[in-house]
Amino acid sequence: MTQDAAVLESKQATKPNTLIVDADAHVNPPHEMWAEYLPAAFRDQAPKIEHGEDFDYVIFEGSRRKVNLIGAQAGRKGQDYKMHGRISDARSGGWMPAARVEDMNQDGMDISILFGGGPLGTTNNELYKASFGAYNNWLADFCSYAPDRFAGVGYIPMQDVDEAIKMMRELVKKGLKAVNIPAFPMKALGSLNSGGALNGGAAQTLALTGDVNSERTYADPEYDPFWKAACDLGIPITIHLGGRTVRFTDKKFFLSDLLMSKFGMAEPIAIMIYGGVFQRFPELKLASIESGVGWFAFAANYMDETWEKQRYWVNSVLEHPPSYFMERNIYGSFIHDRAGVLMRSLPGAGNIMWSSDYPHSETTFPHSLEVIERLFEGVPEAERNMIIGGRAKELFRL
């Protein structure tokens, strides 16, 4: 089945008479963009594309790798998914803004919150950091095509706090609406990867995860200037499926890793809550993206119960139970999470936002309206409208 044929399959649901904000959608910038957007000193090191007999290949830093397509499967049925192929097989809405608007119109989406897309899979730490800025600039240009439809989220490596603050200020000036950081602080690239170039997927995973074994945590005073700057700028922070690495190319572990990657997002949230980050910075907003939200209620309840008993001997700094901060500071996005919808009224479980995950393999496209109708059966209209658009509008200041 062609992409266009899949898109034109019958769509029975009617669009609700309210704003729909896709709280987690994606872009897949073309490999050729790096030669244009990297700083001049690095442009001759940009990846190149080679068209082979059966696949397209990315040529970069001495490696030749098949183009990965698992993040661009929108419009296909599951039985037609494939890991590798040609760039022409990828959904063009991932990098062509006009095609993206067309797909959003077909799927009933009013605004898309756009996540990445980058950085480069290099062993050169300076090039790696520069590729974050290049991606952010490309994304800002992509969003400028339809600023009323696109809301971009910039990416920051969080290797150095002062650098991170500078990058955050730059991306805010360019009109991006949030900043995504790794789930854990990141070391310089050389200390994390001693041999061989990272592939694109591994580089992006590192940007989402950081160093899970780091002795530093985001609750350390070192990061307070970053949280203060975010509050001053009025920009929310996101972490995106970074609590656990998913072995995307390994069929044996892919599905179980994907499940655990959702639950793994609780760790950075708990570290920041217990470490008093949100007590020190009450205006700070943190969104856990693509993590699902059904576990929010359990996490809030479990943290409250254990904190109440253990807070004395661990010398807890908290003046309120953890669920207080979950309700005030923590947000989450989901795709297929009826359990999360049903538990929305429990302590700590209310700040939830629906998303389509376009054009990734979990996407609801082109049947998002049908999914929304099914997910929110029996939910009062006002509550549904907040989850499918109102809450994201407020969080990202659209």
C-alpha positions as CSV (number, residue, x, y, z in Angstrom):
1,M,0.0,0.0,0.0
2,T,1.3,3.4,-0.9
3,Q,1.5,6.2,1.7
4,D,-1.2,8.2,-0.1
5,A,-3.5,5.2,-0.3
6,A,-3.1,4.6,3.5
7,V,-3.8,8.2,4.2
8,L,-7.0,8.1,2.2
9,E,-8.4,5.1,4.0
10,S,-11.8,5.9,5.5
11,K,-11.7,8.1,8.6
12,Q,-15.1,7.7,10.3
13,A,-14.6,10.0,13.3
14,T,-15.6,13.6,13.2
15,K,-13.1,16.3,14.4
16,P,-14.1,17.7,17.8
17,N,-15.1,21.3,17.8
18,T,-12.0,22.3,19.8
19,L,-8.3,22.9,19.4
20,I,-6.2,19.7,19.0
21,V,-2.6,20.1,19.9
22,D,-0.4,17.1,19.0
23,A,1.8,17.2,22.1
24,D,4.5,14.9,20.7
25,A,5.2,14.9,17.0
26,H,8.5,14.6,15.2
27,V,10.6,15.9,12.4
28,N,13.3,14.0,10.5
29,P,15.6,16.6,9.0
30,P,17.2,15.5,5.7
31,H,20.8,14.4,5.9
32,E,21.8,17.0,3.4
33,M,20.8,19.8,5.7
34,W,23.9,19.4,7.8
35,A,26.1,20.9,5.1
36,E,24.0,24.0,5.1
37,Y,23.3,24.5,8.8
38,L,26.6,23.4,10.5
39,P,29.1,26.2,11.3
40,A,31.4,26.8,8.4
41,A,34.4,25.1,10.1
42,F,32.5,21.8,10.2
43,R,30.6,21.8,6.9
44,D,33.1,19.7,5.0
45,Q,32.6,17.0,7.7
46,A,28.9,16.8,7.1
47,P,27.3,13.4,6.2
48,K,26.7,12.5,2.6
49,I,24.1,10.3,1.0
50,E,24.9,7.4,-1.4
51,H,22.3,5.7,-3.4
52,G,22.9,2.0,-3.6
53,E,21.1,-0.7,-5.6
54,D,18.8,-1.7,-2.7
55,F,19.3,0.9,0.0
56,D,20.4,4.5,0.5
57,Y,23.4,4.9,2.7
58,V,24.7,7.6,5.0
59,I,28.4,8.2,4.6
60,F,30.0,9.8,7.6
61,E,33.3,9.7,9.4
62,G,34.4,6.6,7.6
63,S,31.3,4.6,8.1
64,R,28.6,3.6,5.5
65,R,25.2,2.8,7.1
66,K,21.9,2.0,5.6
67,V,19.3,4.8,6.0
68,N,17.1,4.0,9.0
69,L,13.4,4.4,8.4
70,I,11.7,3.2,11.6
71,G,11.1,6.8,12.6
72,A,9.2,7.6,9.4
73,Q,6.6,4.9,9.1
74,A,3.5,7.1,9.2
75,G,0.9,6.0,6.7
76,R,1.9,2.4,6.5
77,K,0.3,-0.6,8.1
78,G,2.3,-2.5,10.7
79,Q,3.0,-5.4,8.4
80,D,4.6,-3.0,5.9
81,Y,7.1,-1.5,8.4
82,K,10.7,-1.8,7.6
83,M,13.9,-0.8,9.4
84,H,16.0,0.3,6.4
85,G,15.4,1.5,2.9
86,R,15.6,4.6,0.7
87,I,15.0,8.2,1.7
88,S,12.1,8.2,-0.8
89,D,10.4,5.6,1.4
90,A,10.2,8.0,4.3
91,R,7.2,10.1,5.0
92,S,7.9,13.4,3.4
93,G,6.1,15.3,6.1
94,G,9.1,14.6,8.4
95,W,11.2,17.2,6.6
96,M,8.9,19.1,4.1
97,P,6.7,21.6,5.9
98,A,4.1,21.9,3.2
99,A,3.7,18.1,3.2
100,R,3.5,18.2,7.0
101,V,0.7,20.7,6.9
102,E,-1.2,18.6,4.4
103,D,-0.8,15.5,6.7
104,M,-2.0,17.5,9.7
105,N,-5.0,18.7,7.9
106,Q,-5.9,15.1,6.8
107,D,-5.4,13.9,10.4
108,G,-7.3,16.7,12.1
109,M,-4.4,18.2,13.9
110,D,-4.4,22.0,14.5
111,I,-0.9,22.4,16.0
112,S,2.1,20.0,16.3
113,I,4.7,20.2,19.0
114,L,7.8,19.2,17.1
115,F,10.7,17.1,18.5
116,G,13.9,16.0,16.8
117,G,15.8,15.1,14.6
118,G,19.6,15.1,15.4
119,P,22.3,15.4,16.6
120,L,25.1,13.9,14.5
121,G,26.6,10.6,15.3
122,T,30.2,11.8,15.6
123,T,33.1,11.1,17.9
124,N,34.1,14.7,17.8
125,N,32.6,16.4,20.8
126,E,32.9,19.9,19.3
127,L,31.1,18.8,16.2
128,Y,28.5,17.0,18.3
129,K,27.7,20.1,20.3
130,A,27.7,22.2,17.1
131,S,25.1,19.8,15.6
132,F,22.6,20.7,18.3
133,G,22.7,24.3,17.3
134,A,22.5,23.4,13.6
135,Y,19.4,21.3,14.2
136,N,17.8,24.0,16.3
137,N,18.4,26.5,13.5
138,W,16.9,24.1,10.9
139,L,13.9,23.5,13.1
140,A,13.3,27.2,13.6
141,D,13.3,27.7,9.8
142,F,10.9,24.7,9.4
143,C,8.5,26.2,11.9
144,S,8.6,29.6,10.3
145,Y,6.8,28.1,7.3
146,A,3.6,27.8,9.4
147,P,4.2,29.4,12.8
148,D,0.5,29.0,13.7
149,R,0.7,25.2,13.1
150,F,4.2,24.3,14.2
151,A,5.8,24.7,17.7
152,G,9.4,23.6,17.8
153,V,11.3,22.1,20.8
154,G,15.1,22.8,20.7
155,Y,17.7,20.3,21.9
156,I,20.6,21.0,24.4
157,P,23.3,18.5,25.3
158,M,23.7,19.6,29.0
159,Q,27.4,18.9,29.1
160,D,28.1,22.4,30.6
161,V,25.6,24.5,32.4
162,D,26.8,27.9,31.1
163,E,26.8,26.5,27.5
164,A,23.3,25.1,28.1
165,I,21.9,28.4,29.3
166,K,23.4,30.2,26.3
167,M,21.9,27.7,23.9
168,M,18.5,27.9,25.6
169,R,18.5,31.7,25.3
170,E,19.4,31.4,21.6
171,L,16.6,29.0,20.8
172,V,14.1,31.1,22.6
173,K,15.1,34.1,20.5
174,K,14.5,31.9,17.4
175,G,10.9,31.3,18.5
176,L,11.2,27.7,19.7
177,K,8.7,26.9,22.5
178,A,10.5,24.4,24.8
179,V,13.9,22.9,25.4
180,N,14.6,19.1,25.5
181,I,17.4,17.9,27.7
182,P,18.9,14.4,28.3
183,A,17.2,12.5,31.1
184,F,20.5,12.5,32.9
185,P,23.5,14.9,32.8
186,M,25.8,14.3,29.9
187,K,29.6,14.0,29.9
188,A,31.8,15.1,27.0
189,L,31.4,12.7,24.2
190,G,34.9,11.3,24.3
191,S,34.4,10.0,27.8
192,L,31.3,8.1,26.8
193,N,32.3,6.7,23.5
194,S,35.9,5.5,23.2
195,G,35.8,3.7,19.9
196,G,34.1,4.1,16.5
197,A,31.5,6.6,15.3
198,L,28.1,6.6,16.8
199,N,25.3,5.9,14.3
200,G,22.6,8.5,14.0
201,G,20.2,6.5,16.2
202,A,22.8,6.1,18.9
203,A,23.7,9.7,18.8
204,Q,20.1,10.7,19.2
205,T,19.6,8.2,22.0
206,L,22.6,9.7,23.8
207,A,21.0,13.2,23.4
208,L,17.8,11.9,25.0
209,T,19.4,9.7,27.7
210,G,22.7,11.3,28.7
211,D,25.0,9.4,31.1
212,V,22.8,7.2,33.3
213,N,25.9,6.4,35.4
214,S,26.8,10.0,36.0
215,E,27.7,10.9,39.6
216,R,26.0,14.3,38.9
217,T,22.2,14.7,39.1
218,Y,19.9,17.5,38.0
219,A,19.1,18.1,41.7
220,D,22.7,19.2,42.3
221,P,23.3,23.0,42.9
222,E,25.4,23.0,39.7
223,Y,22.2,23.0,37.7
224,D,20.2,25.7,39.6
225,P,21.3,28.5,37.3
226,F,19.8,26.5,34.4
227,W,16.5,26.0,36.1
228,K,16.4,29.7,37.1
229,A,17.1,30.8,33.5
230,A,14.3,28.5,32.3
231,C,11.9,30.1,34.8
232,D,13.1,33.6,33.8
233,L,12.6,32.8,30.1
234,G,9.2,31.2,30.8
235,I,10.1,28.1,28.8
236,P,9.2,24.5,29.8
237,I,11.8,21.7,30.0
238,T,11.1,18.4,28.4
239,I,12.7,15.0,28.6
240,H,11.8,12.5,25.9
241,L,11.9,8.8,26.3
242,G,15.3,9.0,27.8
243,G,15.2,6.9,30.9
244,R,16.3,3.7,29.3
245,T,18.0,2.9,26.0
246,V,15.9,1.1,23.5
247,R,17.7,-1.4,21.3
248,F,15.8,-0.3,18.2
249,T,17.5,-2.5,15.7
250,D,17.3,-5.7,17.8
251,K,14.1,-7.6,17.2
252,K,14.7,-9.7,20.3
253,F,14.7,-6.8,22.7
254,F,12.8,-4.0,20.9
255,L,9.3,-4.5,22.3
256,S,10.4,-5.2,25.9
257,D,12.8,-2.3,25.8
258,L,10.1,0.0,24.5
259,L,7.9,-0.8,27.4
260,M,10.6,-0.3,30.0
261,S,11.6,3.0,28.4
262,K,8.2,4.4,29.4
263,F,8.6,3.5,33.1
264,G,12.3,4.5,33.1
265,M,11.2,8.1,32.8
266,A,10.1,8.1,36.5
267,E,13.7,8.1,37.6
268,P,14.8,11.6,36.5
269,I,11.4,13.0,37.7
270,A,11.9,11.4,41.1
271,I,15.5,12.7,41.4
272,M,14.3,16.2,40.7
273,I,11.3,16.1,43.0
274,Y,13.2,14.5,45.9
275,G,16.2,16.7,45.3
276,G,14.0,19.8,45.9
277,V,14.4,21.3,42.4
278,F,10.7,22.2,42.1
279,Q,10.7,23.4,45.7
280,R,13.5,25.9,44.9
281,F,11.9,26.8,41.5
282,P,8.1,26.6,41.8
283,E,7.5,28.0,38.3
284,L,9.6,25.3,36.6
285,K,7.6,23.0,34.3
286,L,8.9,19.6,33.3
287,A,7.2,17.5,30.7
288,S,7.9,13.8,30.3
289,I,7.3,13.2,26.6
290,E,6.3,9.9,24.9
291,S,6.5,8.2,28.3
292,G,2.8,7.4,28.7
293,V,1.0,8.6,31.8
294,G,-0.7,5.6,33.3
295,W,2.1,5.2,35.7
296,F,1.8,8.8,37.0
297,A,-0.8,7.9,39.6
298,F,1.2,4.9,40.9
299,A,4.4,7.0,41.0
300,A,2.8,9.8,42.9
301,N,1.1,7.5,45.5
302,Y,4.3,5.4,45.9
303,M,6.5,8.4,46.4
304,D,4.1,9.9,48.9
305,E,3.9,6.7,51.0
306,T,7.7,6.0,51.0
307,W,8.6,9.6,51.6
308,E,6.3,9.8,54.6
309,K,8.0,6.9,56.3
310,Q,11.6,7.5,55.1
311,R,11.9,11.2,55.0
312,Y,13.4,11.6,58.4
313,W,16.4,9.4,58.2
314,V,17.2,10.5,54.6
315,N,17.0,14.1,55.7
316,S,14.5,15.0,53.0
317,V,14.3,18.7,52.1
318,L,10.7,18.5,50.9
319,E,8.1,20.7,52.6
320,H,5.3,18.9,50.7
321,P,4.6,15.4,49.6
322,P,6.0,14.4,46.2
323,S,2.5,14.3,44.7
324,Y,2.2,18.0,45.4
325,F,5.0,18.6,42.9
326,M,3.7,16.1,40.4
327,E,0.5,18.1,40.3
328,R,2.1,21.5,40.1
329,N,5.2,20.9,38.0
330,I,5.1,17.6,36.1
331,Y,3.4,17.0,32.8
332,G,3.3,14.0,30.5
333,S,2.3,13.0,27.0
334,F,0.8,9.7,25.8
335,I,-0.4,8.0,22.6
336,H,-2.5,4.9,23.5
337,D,-3.1,5.2,27.2
338,R,-6.7,4.6,28.2
339,A,-5.5,3.7,31.7
340,G,-3.9,7.1,32.1
341,V,-7.1,8.8,30.9
342,L,-9.1,6.9,33.5
343,M,-6.7,7.8,36.3
344,R,-6.5,11.5,35.5
345,S,-8.3,12.5,38.7
346,L,-5.9,10.7,41.1
347,P,-3.2,12.7,42.9
348,G,-0.3,13.7,40.6
349,A,-1.9,12.2,37.5
350,G,-3.8,15.1,36.0
351,N,-1.3,17.0,33.8
352,I,-1.6,14.8,30.8
353,M,-1.6,15.6,27.0
354,W,-2.5,13.4,24.0
355,S,-0.1,13.0,21.1
356,S,0.1,11.2,17.7
357,D,3.8,10.5,17.6
358,Y,3.8,11.3,13.8
359,P,5.7,10.0,11.8
360,H,7.1,7.3,14.1
361,S,6.1,3.7,14.1
362,E,3.8,4.1,17.1
363,T,1.9,6.9,15.4
364,T,-1.9,7.1,15.3
365,F,-1.8,8.8,11.9
366,P,-3.9,8.8,9.7
367,H,-6.6,7.7,12.2
368,S,-5.9,10.1,15.1
369,L,-9.5,11.3,15.4
370,E,-10.7,7.7,15.7
371,V,-8.2,7.0,18.4
372,I,-9.2,10.2,20.3
373,E,-12.9,9.1,20.1
374,R,-12.1,5.7,21.4
375,L,-9.7,6.9,24.1
376,F,-12.0,9.5,25.5
377,E,-15.2,7.5,25.5
378,G,-17.2,8.6,28.6
379,V,-14.9,11.5,29.4
380,P,-16.6,14.9,29.9
381,E,-16.1,17.2,26.9
382,A,-14.3,19.9,28.9
383,E,-11.8,17.4,30.4
384,R,-11.2,15.8,27.0
385,N,-10.6,19.2,25.4
386,M,-7.9,20.0,27.9
387,I,-6.1,16.8,27.3
388,I,-6.2,16.9,23.5
389,G,-5.3,20.6,23.3
390,G,-5.9,23.0,26.1
391,R,-3.2,21.8,28.5
392,A,-0.5,21.8,25.8
393,K,-1.6,25.2,24.7
394,E,-1.0,26.5,28.2
395,L,2.3,24.6,28.9
396,F,4.0,25.7,25.6
397,R,2.4,29.1,25.6
398,L,1.0,28.8,22.2
